[in-house]
């Protein structure tokens, strides 16, 4: 179970930039509120105090899902919060969370597979390589690679798509490829209205780059 907590301590983070919402300020503002709260909890609240805060952000996502049952954005963000929450909580409860996260992403994919610049596939890919494999979980590196490459094809300059693929390459021992991908992530364009998430993600990227260089 320790592996789950370690894996998801880096997960998601500002995984998504806000895309064009169908002229609906309520949905756009709701997603931005969730993004802001998620970044604050993930990067500024000590991990041993994150459990209740993540549960609060999940409740925000649940409310938005109820308000917009035909939209995929709230489903994706509920999955992101659940995945990060799993890292803070650990144990069997984390496994339940990541299973629900996958279900939400698959549901979102059926509504709009292209939503939020391919972030459904970034998130699915990150789940598949970080969740333990059978019999505890559904982890699968082959599926992870397929999803991560699909995310990159949809958002080749995205900070998260490149970060998670770089981390996947690093974990599989492909250090030179990982370094190139992570360097690209480090210089990705800033995301509008996401300064906290971008700052936190870049720190994670730099830490991983330094780790890879220390092995060279």
N, C-alpha and C positions, 0 to 999 in steps of 0.2 A: 504493500500500500504506500510505502514511502516513495516509490517510483512515481505514483500518480501525483502526489503533492509536489515533487520536484519538477515533474513535467509541466504541470499547469501553473507553476509559479511564474513562468515566462509567457504564459499564453494570453494572447489577445490583448490584446491591448489596444490600443486604438486600431483595431483591425480594419475599420471601414471608414472611408470618407463619405460624406453625404452626397448622394446623387440628386438628380432632378426629381423632385416629388411632383405629382400630378396636380400642381397648383393648389396644394392643400397645406396651408400654414399650420394647422393643428397637428398633422402627421409629422411634418418637418420639424416643428418645435419640440414635439414629443421625443423624436429620435435624438435631437441635439441634447435635450435634457438628460436622456439616458447615457449618451456618449460622455457628456461632461461628468456625470456622477460616477460612471464606470472608471474613467481615468483618475478621478480624485481618489476613489477607494483603492484602486490597484496600485497607484504610484505614491500615495501620500498617507494612507492609513496603515499602521503596522499590521503585519499578516495575522497576528494572534487576535486582532480586533476586527478583522474584515468580515467575519461570518454574518453578523447581523446587518452590516451595511450592504453586502451583496444581496442578501435576501430582500432588502428594501428596494434595490434597483431592479431585481427580478419582478417585484410587485408592480413597479412602474411599467415594465415591459408587458406584463399580463394585462394591465389596464389598457395599454395601447393596442394590444392584440384584440381585445374585446371591442374597442372603438372602431378598428379597421380590420375586420375579419377577412377581407379579400386582398390584403396587402402582405407582401413578403418581408418588408423591412423590419417590422416589430418581431417577427419570428426569428430572423437572423440575429437581431440583437439580444433576444432572450437566450438564444443558444450561446452567444459570446459570453454573456454574463454568467450563465450556468457553468461554462467551461472554466472560466477563471475562478469562480467560486469553488469549483472542485479542487483546485490547487490549494486554496486556503483551508478547506475542510479536511481533505484526505479521507482515507478509510473506505468502507463499503458505500457510504453515502456519496462519495465522489464518483463511483462507478455508475450509480443510478443517475447522477447528474449528466455525465457524458453520454449516456444512452439517450436521455431525453433531448440533449443538445443535438445529437445526430438526427433524431426523429423530426425535430423542428426544422433543421436544415433541409431535410428531404422533402418536407411539406412545402417549405419556401421555394424549393427548386421547381416544384410542380406549378406553382403560381407564376413565378418569373425567374427563370434560371440566370438571367443576365443582370439582375438587380445589384446595385451597389458595387459596380465594377468587378464582378466576379468573386465577391467576397464569400459567397456560399462555398465555392470550391477551395479558397484559401483556408477557410475554417474547417471544412471536412478533411482536407489534406493534413492540417496540423493535428486534428484529432486522431486520425488513423496512424500517424507515426508516434504519437505520444501516449496514447492509451495502451495499456498492456494487451498482449495477444491472448488467444484462447489458453486456458479456460476462464481466466478472470474477465477479460474484455474482448473487444473486437479489433484491436490493433492489427494493422496490415501494411507493411512498408510498400508493397506493390501498389495497393490502392492509393496510399498517400502520395506516391510519386505521380500517379495519373492525375489526381486532383490538383496537386500543386502546379504541375506543368500547365494544366488547363487554366488555372487562375492566372498564371503568368502570360498565357497567350491572350487573355482578356485585358490584363492590366500590367503590361511589361515593365513599366517604370514605378509601380506601386511600392511603397515602403514595406508593407506587410507581406505582399506576395513574394518579394525578394528576400525578406528576412526569414520567413518560415521555410522557403526552399533552401536558403543558405544553411539554416540550422539543420534541416533534414540531411543535406549533403555532409555537414560536419559530423553528425552522429553516425553516418555510414562510412566515415573515414576518407571522404573525398575532399581533402583539406584545400587544395589549390582552387578547385571549383567553388567550394564554399566561400573562400576568401573573396573571389571575384564577385560572387553574387551578393555577399554582404556589403562589399564596398559600394556596389550599385545601390543597395538599399539605403546606405548611409547618406547618399547624395540624392535621394529621391525628392521630388518636389514637395514642398510643404502643403499640408491639407488645410483648406479653409476652415476656420473655427475649431481647429483641433490642436492648439499649441501644446496642451498638457500631454496628450497622447503622443504627439510627434517627439516631444522632448524625452519622454519616458522610453519610447521605442528606440530612439537613437542611442540612448545610454546602454540599452540591452545589446544593440548591434555592436557598439564599440567594445563592450565587454567581451563579446564572443570573438570579435576580430583579434583582440589582444590575446585571448586564450589560444586561438589557432596559431598565431605568430609565435607564441611561446613554445609550441610543439614543433615548429619548423627548425 
